[in-house]
Amino acid sequence: MTKESDKTSLLLADAARRGIAYRQSCGGRNVAPSPASLDAICKFVEPLPENGTSDDEILALLDEVGSPATVAMAGPRFFGFVIGGSMPVSVATNWLTTAWDQNVAMHEVTPAAATLEQVALDWLVDVLGLPHGTGGGFVTGATVANFTALAAARHRVFADAGWDVEADGLIGAPALTVIVGEEAHPTLFKSLGMLGLGRERVVRIPVDGQGRMIAAELPEIDGPTIVCTQAGNINTGAFDPIGEICGAVRPSGAWVHVDGAFGLWAAASPEQAHLIKGMQNADSWATDAHKWLNVPYDCGIAFVRNPPDLASAMAITADYLTTDTEHRNPSDYTPELSRRGRGIDVWAALRSLGRSGVAELVSRCCRHATRFAAGFADAGFDVLNDVVLNQVLVAFGDDATTRRIIAEIQRDGTCWCGATVWQGKTAMRISVSSWATTENDVEISLDAMIRIAGEP
Ligand SMILES: Cc1ncc(COP(=O)(O)O)c(C=O)c1O
């Protein structure tokens, strides 16, 4: 071995050693970082050094200052936002494929990575019960998955109206109606804005007490129309009646999109699949693998029933690119040209879990959520939502009291939950999305939260 490759091996082994130690610490440490570790972050804030620093020192600085200042999202008792952990196998494949350093734009030059992504995509279509032949692309998350799928929608509805939106843009285009539920996720509006369709130029459909779109309030479909539905409300976990909406609007030519950032995974579990009945009748779907499939960030997927609609919106060519191939070119289906092979982490997670393992993961998280809800109700606190999935909303009294208790729970460090406002009332949100959460973690967390909420 040369001296240089010796140094590289030691460095990478040290990174692995530090990464392993970090992961081992996640279950035992406080979920929130200590005030002292947060203060130490300022060591990163310095002018660009004139000269370089040794690789060993950089890694040590990152680990010694950075690791303690993280919130333990990879651990078993982080219940904020909708944050999955990352399964060990997907972290391991992520490390190996980072070493591969493949740019998965084109099949010709990344045959192994592109094939693995194709297999992962086919498996996702299968496990999520999407229509045979559905295509898609691996993107950074559900925000971009919504953007990507809606770009395909924009292509198709304008093409049907005789307008080439990719070539001619939106100026002078026929009128387009975009319909959303009142409770659509904010990133959906952002995606609409990025597509030039307007964050506010939408028809908003009222929702019920769980945040579900009321299908009877849908307007008559007239002309090019995209209807954006939601599988899994960020607060309640509730589902729009997607099958009913598809039945009402698709015969008139409207495109139905499903934002299923985490809720689409209900389809993978026989116990929860009824919640998302009829969603396979839609035209496009967005989801995250970095949420419920528990792969490392960043990993979302855009699915489109008719893959040429997505390719029409995304594919490019150039003389220097090896786009002419009998294989599927990944970059024909994503906004990015260059990117990492994030679909390989999905392949690893699905191969590790199998169909039954994915179903069990989803059901287990839902069972944990039900247990949280029962524990809070037994202790006399208000559970604000029907707990149908993995989300629980609980109030500890008036808004100020709830906020104070959430802050104390975060400070205590046994677990971590965030705040929200649900239909005018401040609540604590619990989202159970991690493979690592056990029944014991739920009990430890419940005990701590109920104890803190009971303190004067
Ligand atoms: C319904 C819904 N859509 C979109 C998103 C955005 O996902 P991401 O942060 O992965 O882009 C979320 C995030 O929680 C979500 O719940």
PDBQT file of the ligand as one rigid body, heavy atoms in Angstrom, charges set to zero:
ROOT
HETATM    1  C1  LIG A 501     -47.953  15.797   3.382  1.00  0.00    +0.000 C 
HETATM    2  C2  LIG A 501     -46.550  16.314   3.226  1.00  0.00    +0.000 A 
HETATM    3  N1  LIG A 501     -46.138  16.782   2.033  1.00  0.00    +0.000 NA
HETATM    4  C3  LIG A 501     -44.900  17.238   1.836  1.00  0.00    +0.000 A 
HETATM    5  C4  LIG A 501     -43.969  17.239   2.854  1.00  0.00    +0.000 A 
HETATM    6  C5  LIG A 501     -42.582  17.744   2.594  1.00  0.00    +0.000 C 
HETATM    7  O1  LIG A 501     -41.663  16.689   2.664  1.00  0.00    +0.000 OA
HETATM    8  P1  LIG A 501     -40.096  16.919   2.568  1.00  0.00    +0.000 P 
HETATM    9  O2  LIG A 501     -39.744  17.699   3.802  1.00  0.00    +0.000 OA
HETATM   10  O3  LIG A 501     -39.515  15.556   2.550  1.00  0.00    +0.000 OA
HETATM   11  O4  LIG A 501     -39.815  17.697   1.328  1.00  0.00    +0.000 OA
HETATM   12  C6  LIG A 501     -44.345  16.769   4.119  1.00  0.00    +0.000 A 
HETATM   13  C7  LIG A 501     -43.399  16.772   5.244  1.00  0.00    +0.000 C 
HETATM   14  O5  LIG A 501     -43.661  16.346   6.326  1.00  0.00    +0.000 OA
HETATM   15  C8  LIG A 501     -45.656  16.274   4.303  1.00  0.00    +0.000 A 
HETATM   16  O6  LIG A 501     -46.062  15.769   5.473  1.00  0.00    +0.000 OA
ENDROOT
TORSDOF 0
